[in-house]
Amino acid sequence: MGEDKAERRWRAMRGCERILSGRRPRTPHEQLAALTDAHAEVGPGVGAEAGAGAGYDLDGRADIYGDGPVAVLEDRVATLLGMPAAAFFPTGTMAQQVALRCWAERSGNWAVAMHPLNHPEVHERQAYAVLTGLRAVWPTRQPRQPTADEVRKLDEPFGTLLLELPLRDAGYLLPTWDQLTELVGAARERGARVHLDGARLWESTSHFGRGLPEIAGLADSVYVSFYKTLGGLSGAALAGPDDLVKQAKAWRHRYGGQIFQQWPAALSALSGLDRLLPRLPDYVSHAATVAAALAALPGARVYPNPPHTHQFQFWLPHPADQLEEAGYALAEEEKVWVCAGWDDDPGSGMAKTEVTVAEDALSWSATEVTDAATKLLGRLPAAG
């Protein structure tokens, strides 16, 4: 059998001298070395203060069932989000189920208002319904954030409003700040709690023009991810009131999330908060440059334009398999990575992928972006 797609992508990206979309993949050895380097100069006792970017003492005790570096991370996240407490979870899928279950138990209403493109609906095998007994009601089916009026006019009661910020599968879309506050207000008018699926909340501050505590403070609870943007090995956190987090930790145990040791994930998350979180405004700013340059290609579409975060959809009028192969060939032969992960959009004659502007992309000028993408198109089979 030939090399599978994931292996080919990993090798192609590692061999590139320049990368436009995504992060250069690392070997386990490289990841361990980076983790050690990020915390090696920390002195004894440093890291106990939650707000400071201090890493963690590698000569200290590892965690046992959630203390040590895991507890330091929880305190750090609570401080960053301006929430009273936070709980570490091995996965965001578990964190979100637990949050929604806790609010349903408190409200007595097991209906959750959410967009049909929300992560729990699309990417978690409807675990909220199968395992937890919740059910979804949809304010809208349109590929955009719901409006306050749609939430107000839902034709049945719901106990929780779940908002994914940004709404990834619709194009990493965010509402405006005024729209967000109105959405939250509409849920309050209906007597519902508000939970933020903030897997990518970290990079949303630039669009809102607000800090993390002000954004998170609109909601009753917030979930954040440590690997999607911050480069952590895995893991997530659920932040909210003390009593909710205490209840969530009980359910975390029942769901199998009370793991003996999770210090590698916790340390990598602390490193991401130190090293990558301050860089995100630069990524978001440069994403506008990259998006405009890609949109200049023949027949191309970028959505949204300008992007709301450092990620956006990129569309081209060519078959997905041809674009995928052209991208790999460009990477393997010219050591330039543009993007990959193309999917055909039935009926439109277009293929779509997602572009993530991270550290490697910051050195690219608009002209270089357009030139590299033009080379990718030049590797497509001739029409006819």
PyMOL commands that set and color helices and strands:
alter all, ss='L'
color gray80, all
select helices_A, chain A and resi 5-14+28-39+69-81+92-107+119-122+127-130+148-152+168-170+177-189+201-208+212-216+242-254+263-275+277-295+320-334+359-363+366-378
alter helices_A, ss='H'
color red, helices_A
select strands_A, chain A and resi 18-19+85-89+111-113+135-137+160-164+193-198+221-225+236-240+301-303+311-316+336-337+343-345+350-356
alter strands_A, ss='S'
color yellow, strands_A
deselect
rebuild
show_as cartoon
